[in-house]
Amino acid sequence: MKLKRIDNNNAFDFGRTAENYAKFRDIYPGSMYDRLIGYGIGKEGQHILDLGSGTAVLPINLYRTGADFTATDIAENQVAYGKKLAAEKDMDRIAFKVCRAEDTGFADDSFDAVTAVQCFPYFDAEKAAAEIYRVLRPHGLFGKLLMDWLPKEDTVIAEMIETVRRYNPAWSEKGFSENEYRFPDWAKDRFTSQAVLSYDETLTFTKEAWLGRVLTCRGVSASLPPDKVARFEEEYRGILQKYDEPLLLKHRIHIELYRSIKEK
């Protein structure tokens, strides 16, 4: 994938990170899932489409609700590892499909809810919104979620970002920016806003888990050649030695909930 607005149009592919992604990216706090459930996403019998699902982190964590899930991603490797994880957990209510968020191929009015965690910035917002609106049933819900690190408040995170940039100067990640919410253009004539929420949470990592999480980021294994990834891993592993374990790292979760205006 190459996007002019991200990393100066440098290519990245999360499929290259799939193995580590499956091991280290189940990092979202329980509070995020609890809030989604409270907003009405995650009910017994619901049909939920998860876009940009990666290794099916959200479907696996919401499986306990009794909903049926379809996990989609453009990266075949991510989908393959998601299938493996679901099978290991006997989660047979998760279906999988390799497809783009802008063109899923599902029938009109197929889902009660759609979710997109950490991935909406990679979509063509207008086309993805049109597709989400099309596949949602009347008055269906769309949950758009993002979790970001807070480098201005956390030395470990700030040093990590500086280290990644030395290996990948094109990487445009800066951490969370404080912006006033505005109802997005892509939602107009399709959705009403139901909830907007931002809150901070400190997440706990072992050094090995944090290293694995960093390796899966867009600026490292998804874009750098293997020899450069290996050099980064060796250096960053050494940097982490100066910190105590566990690592308590500050993150911000942002949730936007929309309801389709489509009538029955």
C-alpha positions as CSV (number, residue, x, y, z in Angstrom):
1,M,0.0,0.0,0.0
2,K,1.2,3.5,-0.8
3,L,-0.6,6.7,0.3
4,K,0.6,10.2,-0.4
5,R,-0.7,11.4,3.0
6,I,1.2,8.7,5.0
7,D,5.0,8.2,5.2
8,N,5.7,10.4,2.2
9,N,4.1,7.8,-0.1
10,N,6.5,5.0,1.0
11,A,5.1,1.5,0.6
12,F,4.0,-0.5,3.6
13,D,2.4,-3.9,4.0
14,F,1.1,-5.2,7.3
15,G,1.0,-8.7,5.8
16,R,4.7,-8.8,6.4
17,T,4.1,-8.4,10.1
18,A,1.4,-11.1,10.4
19,E,3.2,-13.6,12.6
20,N,4.3,-11.0,15.2
21,Y,0.9,-9.2,14.8
22,A,-0.8,-12.4,15.9
23,K,1.5,-12.6,18.9
24,F,1.7,-9.0,20.1
25,R,-1.1,-6.8,18.8
26,D,-3.9,-8.0,21.1
27,I,-3.3,-4.9,23.2
28,Y,-6.5,-2.9,23.4
29,P,-7.8,-2.6,27.0
30,G,-11.0,-4.3,28.2
31,S,-12.5,-0.8,28.8
32,M,-12.6,-0.2,25.0
33,Y,-14.6,-3.4,24.4
34,D,-16.9,-2.7,27.4
35,R,-17.7,0.8,26.0
36,L,-18.4,-0.7,22.6
37,I,-20.8,-3.1,24.1
38,G,-22.4,-0.3,26.1
39,Y,-23.0,1.6,22.9
40,G,-24.8,-1.4,21.4
41,I,-22.0,-3.1,19.4
42,G,-21.7,-6.7,20.6
43,K,-25.0,-8.4,21.3
44,E,-26.1,-11.9,20.9
45,G,-27.3,-12.6,17.4
46,Q,-25.8,-9.4,15.9
47,H,-24.0,-9.7,12.6
48,I,-20.9,-7.6,12.8
49,L,-18.4,-6.7,10.0
50,D,-14.9,-5.8,11.2
51,L,-12.9,-3.9,8.6
52,G,-9.1,-3.9,8.5
53,S,-9.4,-6.7,11.1
54,G,-5.8,-7.8,10.9
55,T,-5.6,-11.0,12.9
56,A,-9.2,-10.6,14.1
57,V,-8.3,-9.0,17.4
58,L,-11.7,-7.3,17.9
59,P,-13.9,-10.3,16.9
60,I,-11.9,-12.6,19.2
61,N,-12.3,-10.1,22.1
62,L,-16.0,-9.6,21.5
63,Y,-16.8,-13.2,20.8
64,R,-18.1,-13.6,24.4
65,T,-21.1,-11.4,23.5
66,G,-22.6,-14.1,21.3
67,A,-22.5,-12.0,18.2
68,D,-21.5,-13.4,14.7
69,F,-18.5,-11.7,13.1
70,T,-16.9,-11.4,9.7
71,A,-13.3,-10.3,9.8
72,T,-11.9,-8.7,6.6
73,D,-8.5,-7.4,5.6
74,I,-6.6,-6.7,2.4
75,A,-3.6,-8.7,3.7
76,E,-3.9,-12.5,3.1
77,N,-1.3,-13.3,5.7
78,Q,-3.2,-11.3,8.4
79,V,-6.4,-13.2,7.5
80,A,-4.6,-16.5,7.6
81,Y,-3.2,-15.9,11.1
82,G,-6.6,-14.7,12.2
83,K,-8.2,-17.9,11.0
84,K,-5.5,-19.9,12.9
85,L,-6.1,-18.0,16.2
86,A,-9.9,-18.4,15.9
87,A,-9.6,-22.1,15.2
88,E,-7.3,-22.6,18.2
89,K,-9.9,-20.9,20.4
90,D,-12.8,-22.9,18.8
91,M,-14.4,-19.6,17.7
92,D,-16.6,-20.8,14.9
93,R,-18.8,-17.7,14.7
94,I,-16.0,-15.7,13.1
95,A,-16.0,-15.8,9.2
96,F,-13.1,-14.4,7.2
97,K,-12.7,-12.7,3.9
98,V,-9.8,-11.0,2.1
99,C,-11.2,-7.7,0.6
100,R,-10.8,-4.0,0.6
101,A,-12.9,-1.8,2.9
102,E,-14.1,0.2,-0.1
103,D,-15.4,-2.9,-1.9
104,T,-16.3,-5.8,0.4
105,G,-18.6,-7.7,-2.0
106,F,-21.2,-8.3,0.6
107,A,-24.9,-7.8,-0.2
108,D,-26.8,-4.7,0.8
109,D,-28.2,-4.6,4.4
110,S,-26.0,-7.5,5.5
111,F,-24.8,-6.3,8.9
112,D,-26.2,-4.9,12.1
113,A,-22.9,-3.2,12.9
114,V,-19.5,-2.4,11.3
115,T,-16.3,-1.7,13.2
116,A,-12.9,-0.3,12.1
117,V,-10.1,-0.3,14.7
118,Q,-6.9,1.5,14.0
119,C,-7.4,1.3,10.2
120,F,-9.8,4.0,9.0
121,P,-6.9,6.4,8.2
122,Y,-5.7,3.9,5.6
123,F,-9.1,3.8,3.8
124,D,-10.4,6.1,1.1
125,A,-12.8,7.7,3.6
126,E,-15.6,8.6,1.2
127,K,-15.6,5.3,-0.6
128,A,-15.4,3.3,2.6
129,A,-18.2,5.3,4.2
130,A,-20.4,4.6,1.2
131,E,-19.6,0.9,1.4
132,I,-20.3,0.8,5.2
133,Y,-23.6,2.6,4.7
134,R,-24.5,0.1,1.9
135,V,-23.9,-3.1,3.9
136,L,-25.4,-1.8,7.1
137,R,-29.0,-2.6,7.9
138,P,-31.4,0.3,8.5
139,H,-30.2,2.3,11.6
140,G,-27.2,0.1,11.9
141,L,-24.1,1.2,13.9
142,F,-20.6,2.0,12.8
143,G,-17.8,2.1,15.4
144,K,-14.6,3.9,14.4
145,L,-11.8,3.4,16.9
146,L,-8.2,4.5,17.4
147,M,-5.7,3.9,20.1
148,D,-2.5,5.9,20.1
149,W,0.6,6.3,22.2
150,L,1.4,9.6,24.1
151,P,5.1,10.4,23.5
152,K,4.8,13.8,25.1
153,E,3.8,12.1,28.4
154,D,6.0,9.0,28.2
155,T,9.8,8.8,27.9
156,V,9.8,5.2,26.7
157,I,7.4,6.0,23.8
158,A,9.2,9.2,22.8
159,E,12.6,7.3,22.7
160,M,11.0,4.5,20.6
161,I,9.6,7.0,18.1
162,E,13.0,8.7,17.8
163,T,14.7,5.3,17.3
164,V,12.3,4.2,14.6
165,R,12.7,7.5,12.7
166,R,16.5,7.0,12.6
167,Y,15.9,3.8,10.7
168,N,12.9,5.1,8.7
169,P,12.9,8.9,8.3
170,A,9.8,8.8,6.1
171,W,7.7,7.4,9.0
172,S,5.1,10.1,9.7
173,E,3.8,8.8,13.1
174,K,3.9,11.4,15.8
175,G,1.6,10.1,18.4
176,F,-1.8,11.5,19.4
177,S,-2.6,15.1,18.4
178,E,-5.2,17.0,20.3
179,N,-7.9,18.0,17.8
180,E,-11.4,19.3,18.3
181,Y,-13.9,16.8,16.9
182,R,-15.8,17.8,13.8
183,F,-18.6,15.8,12.2
184,P,-16.8,14.3,9.1
185,D,-17.8,15.0,5.6
186,W,-17.9,11.3,4.8
187,A,-20.7,10.9,7.3
188,K,-23.0,13.5,5.9
189,D,-26.2,12.2,4.4
190,R,-25.3,8.7,5.7
191,F,-24.9,8.8,9.5
192,T,-25.8,10.6,12.6
193,S,-23.3,10.9,15.5
194,Q,-24.2,8.8,18.5
195,A,-21.1,9.2,20.7
196,V,-17.6,10.6,20.7
197,L,-15.3,9.7,23.5
198,S,-11.5,10.1,24.2
199,Y,-9.9,8.8,27.3
200,D,-6.4,7.8,28.6
201,E,-5.3,4.5,29.9
202,T,-2.0,3.1,31.0
203,L,-1.2,-0.3,29.5
204,T,1.2,-2.8,30.9
205,F,3.8,-4.6,28.8
206,T,6.7,-6.9,29.3
207,K,9.8,-5.7,27.4
208,E,9.4,-8.6,25.0
209,A,5.7,-7.8,24.4
210,W,6.5,-4.1,23.8
211,L,9.3,-4.9,21.4
212,G,7.0,-7.2,19.5
213,R,4.3,-4.5,19.4
214,V,6.9,-2.0,18.0
215,L,8.2,-4.4,15.4
216,T,4.6,-4.7,14.0
217,C,4.2,-1.0,13.5
218,R,4.1,0.6,10.0
219,G,7.5,2.2,10.4
220,V,9.4,-1.1,11.1
221,S,8.5,-4.6,9.8
222,A,5.7,-3.3,7.5
223,S,8.1,-1.2,5.5
224,L,11.8,-1.8,6.2
225,P,13.9,-4.5,4.6
226,P,14.6,-7.6,6.8
227,D,18.2,-6.7,7.4
228,K,17.3,-3.2,8.6
229,V,14.5,-4.7,10.8
230,A,17.1,-7.0,12.4
231,R,19.4,-4.1,13.1
232,F,16.6,-2.1,14.6
233,E,15.5,-5.0,16.8
234,E,19.0,-5.5,18.1
235,E,19.5,-1.8,19.0
236,Y,16.1,-1.3,20.5
237,R,16.3,-4.5,22.6
238,G,19.5,-2.9,24.1
239,I,17.7,0.4,24.7
240,L,15.0,-1.3,26.6
241,Q,17.5,-2.8,29.1
242,K,17.7,0.5,31.0
243,Y,14.0,0.5,31.8
244,D,12.4,-1.4,34.6
245,E,9.8,-4.1,33.9
246,P,6.9,-4.1,33.5
247,L,6.6,-1.1,31.2
248,L,3.6,1.1,32.1
249,L,2.9,3.1,28.9
250,K,0.4,5.8,28.4
251,H,-2.1,5.6,25.6
252,R,-5.3,7.4,24.4
253,I,-8.4,5.6,23.1
254,H,-10.7,7.5,20.8
255,I,-14.1,6.1,19.9
256,E,-16.6,7.5,17.4
257,L,-20.0,5.9,17.1
258,Y,-22.3,6.6,14.1
259,R,-25.8,5.4,13.3
260,S,-27.0,4.9,9.7
261,I,-29.9,7.1,8.6
262,K,-31.1,4.4,6.2
263,E,-34.8,3.7,6.8
264,K,-36.5,0.4,6.7
